[in-house]
Amino acid sequence: MHGAVLARHVTPGGFRRIDVIAHHDGRIAMYIESHPALADRPRPSLIEPALESLLNQSMLRVEVVAELHRCGSWFLNAPRYTSGLFHLVGAGRCRLEGPALESALALEAGDLVVLPHGDPHCLSASAEGPSRDTDRTSMICGQLRFFGNAHHPLSHALPSCFVVRSQEAGPTFRQLSSMMVGIVEEGLVGRQVLLNKLADALFTLAICHYARYTDERRGLFAALADPRICKVLHAVHDAPGQAWTMQSMAATACMSRSAFAERFTQLMKMPPMQYVTQWRVSIAAQLLRDRQQSVAGIAQQLGYSSEAAFRRLFKRVSGMSPGKIRADVVSTALN
């Protein structure tokens, strides 16, 4: 790795070191490395590598779209969006309300609230004490989009809203959020690119925080808590093009076919082979945005020997043809 270390965090127990690196060419990346001296010590739960294998596919796009600064008494209504949304409180306090929330949420500086499905909500000045004209609240707001849309495993597993509290998050999370706030306040040249890269890393940490601490596990997160199903998910995420069958997945889980199929479907709310297909289509939706890769090549990477069969399956599952995906990419680039 060549570049400056922007933030470093060692996970509890010292099993992994997380570095956020600024490369000389302007790229910002997050690296997760196992500590070589701990090879003989007990390994952590499979939840971390299984989730990492999913997030490592970079199948989501996080983008900062607004920097808000409010004083005194204020409110902002946000309608339903087709993309997910997030708000990072840079300074001050505010209040979040919405139909998807059982009660209003009080947010403070450093807190991140994520609405993965773009639910409508209202942000307003904090209800704690009278608002003064000198009270200042700043926020960094953005969007997140999953490649594969509703077929992305995270879109099924995440709730309507979740919050990562600054005081409860790890030091890496606080360092990244502080860097984003600092970039906005300093007005750095190229800050949009920097903010998008940092927001991507911050959202990754938010997902890991939610997976570790939530009491309401569903879909992917419920499956990750089951060591046998988690092992299968890790394998499928790492090798989507392998010739997966019910038998091979059941063998990976060390379960009978019937017991594996029943348990997988119970947790993931879909049969194993359907999950494999949807995972492949989600990856294909990302790969198709790279016009240097042919459709036939992508089909082969994902385990399909027939390009025609792959095109039919992709359209049936995603509702769009591979050509339409590529046309949309060109149209977006030209606009």
Secondary structure by P-SEA (a helix, b strand, c coil): ccccccbbbbcccccbbbbbccccccccbbbbbccccccccccccaaaaaaaaaaacccbbbbbcbbbbbcccbbbbbccccbbbbbbbcccccccccccccbbbbbcccbbbbccccccccccccccccccccbbbbbbbbbbbbccccccccccccccbbbbbcccccaaaaaaaaaaaaaaaacccaaaaaaaaaaaaaaaaaaaaaaaccccccaaaaaaacaaaaaaaaaaaacccccccaaaaaaaacccaaaaaaaaaaaccccaaaaaaaaaaaaaaaaaacccccaaaaaaaaccccaaaaaaaaaaaccccaaaaaaaaaaaaac
